[in-house]
Amino acid sequence: MTIEEATISNMWEIAAIVEVLERKGLCAKQDLHDITTEFPPQEPRASIPETAFPEPYLLIETENTIIDDILELLNKHGLTSHQSMNLLERWGGIIEMGHLVARGTTH
């Protein structure tokens, strides 16, 4: 996996977690933005053009439907926010492993 692929993968995973937190009413996107801007950068930020990565909150209709289905399942089974985040992290690992297997490498 290239650094670009890893970065994009991480971005979408973070966007999904933010969506889950917001839809469960645990926080708003603005809250997360405010918190992250409170911390001073540890290193100078790279200058990346805005067009390099898709805007994480401009999800297409299919993605919104999938997120709604996932949230419905999480709520149906009564998972807490912590359990939901753990499950989504494990799910990301499974997806990553599938990606590696498809590319013919597992490490």
PESUL-V178510 format. One record per run of one state. SS is the DSSP state (alpha for helix, beta for strand, coil for the rest). FROM is the first residue (numbers start at 1). LEN is the number of residues. If there is no record, write none. Layout:
ss=(SS	SS)
from=(FROM	FROM)
len=(LEN	LEN)
//
This chain:
ss=(coil	alpha	coil	alpha	coil	alpha	coil	alpha	coil	alpha	coil)
from=(1	3	24	29	39	50	53	61	77	81	104)
len=(2	21	5	10	11	3	8	16	4	23	4)
//
